Amino acid sequence: MKQRIILDFGEFLLDAVLFDTPVAEKFARHLPYQVRLTQWGNELYGSIGKDLGAENPVPYIPAGGIAYTRQGNLVCIFFGQRPAWAVEHIGQIMENGWEKLTAGPAREALEIRLK
């Protein structure tokens, strides 16, 4: 069963789901996360401070995709950017909610919690 989560950017919330994968399940076990964000093109990323391992890294994540990489223990949110290296695709923002990330200033902080 897919785990429902909330991405809280302070100004707005985005609904998302985590996939049924071992890395996504490990990610969910440690919720909630407070993440300091960096923006690189159309990607936001920040450390969760936990090594969740690797299972099936992929070189492409669709817009709205949520990923994890053990290189820096980063959670990454993609909204048009390709990953710099293969990452674990662990979840997806619902519908086209990710489009809110393309407008306005760069986001600096994120809380990820269960819905």
C-alpha positions as CSV (number, residue, x, y, z in Angstrom):
1,M,0.0,0.0,0.0
2,K,1.4,3.4,-0.9
3,Q,2.1,5.7,2.0
4,R,0.5,9.2,1.8
5,I,2.7,12.1,2.8
6,I,2.6,15.9,3.0
7,L,5.3,18.2,1.7
8,D,5.0,21.4,3.8
9,F,6.8,24.4,2.3
10,G,5.2,26.8,4.8
11,E,3.4,28.9,2.1
12,F,1.6,25.8,0.7
13,L,1.3,22.0,1.1
14,L,1.7,19.4,-1.5
15,D,0.1,15.9,-1.3
16,A,2.4,13.0,-2.4
17,V,2.7,9.2,-2.2
18,L,5.7,7.1,-1.4
19,F,6.1,3.9,-3.5
20,D,6.2,0.4,-2.2
21,T,10.0,0.0,-2.4
22,P,12.5,-0.9,0.4
23,V,14.2,2.5,0.3
24,A,10.8,4.3,0.3
25,E,9.7,2.2,3.3
26,K,13.0,3.1,5.2
27,F,12.3,6.8,4.3
28,A,8.8,6.5,5.8
29,R,10.0,4.9,9.0
30,H,12.0,8.0,9.9
31,L,9.3,10.6,9.2
32,P,8.9,13.5,9.9
33,Y,11.9,15.3,8.4
34,Q,12.9,18.9,8.6
35,V,15.0,19.7,5.5
36,R,17.1,22.8,4.6
37,L,16.7,23.1,0.9
38,T,19.1,24.0,-1.9
39,Q,17.7,24.7,-5.4
40,W,19.6,23.6,-8.5
41,G,17.7,24.4,-11.7
42,N,14.4,22.7,-11.4
43,E,15.4,20.5,-8.4
44,L,15.2,21.0,-4.7
45,Y,17.3,18.9,-2.4
46,G,18.5,18.7,1.2
47,S,19.9,16.2,3.6
48,I,17.7,14.0,5.8
49,G,20.7,12.8,7.8
50,K,20.0,9.1,7.3
51,D,21.7,6.6,5.0
52,L,18.8,4.5,3.6
53,G,21.0,2.5,1.2
54,A,20.4,1.9,-2.5
55,E,18.3,-0.6,-4.3
56,N,17.5,0.5,-7.9
57,P,18.9,3.9,-8.8
58,V,17.5,5.3,-12.1
59,P,18.9,8.1,-14.3
60,Y,15.6,9.9,-14.9
61,I,12.9,11.2,-12.6
62,P,9.6,12.7,-14.0
63,A,8.4,16.1,-12.9
64,G,6.9,15.9,-9.4
65,G,9.1,12.9,-8.6
66,I,10.6,12.5,-5.1
67,A,14.0,10.8,-4.9
68,Y,16.6,9.8,-2.5
69,T,20.4,9.4,-2.9
70,R,22.8,8.1,-0.4
71,Q,25.4,10.6,-1.9
72,G,24.9,13.2,0.9
73,N,21.7,11.3,2.2
74,L,19.6,13.7,0.1
75,V,15.9,13.9,-0.6
76,C,15.4,15.4,-4.0
77,I,12.3,16.9,-5.6
78,F,12.3,17.2,-9.3
79,F,10.2,19.6,-11.3
80,G,11.9,19.6,-14.7
81,Q,15.5,18.9,-13.9
82,R,17.3,15.6,-14.7
83,P,19.3,14.1,-11.8
84,A,23.1,14.7,-11.9
85,W,23.5,10.9,-11.1
86,A,21.2,7.9,-10.7
87,V,18.9,8.2,-7.7
88,E,16.2,6.1,-6.0
89,H,12.7,7.2,-7.2
90,I,10.8,6.8,-3.9
91,G,7.6,8.9,-4.5
92,Q,5.5,11.3,-6.5
93,I,3.7,14.5,-5.9
94,M,0.0,14.1,-6.6
95,E,-1.5,15.4,-9.9
96,N,0.3,18.6,-11.0
97,G,0.9,20.0,-7.6
98,W,4.7,20.2,-8.4
99,E,3.9,23.2,-10.7
100,K,3.7,25.4,-7.6
101,L,7.5,24.9,-7.2
102,T,8.2,26.6,-10.6
103,A,6.7,30.0,-9.4
104,G,8.1,32.4,-6.9
105,P,11.3,32.5,-5.0
106,A,13.5,29.4,-4.2
107,R,12.2,27.4,-1.3
108,E,14.5,27.2,1.7
109,A,12.9,24.7,4.0
110,L,10.6,21.7,3.9
111,E,8.8,19.5,6.4
112,I,7.9,16.0,5.2
113,R,5.3,14.2,7.3
114,L,2.7,11.5,7.2
115,K,-0.7,12.5,5.9
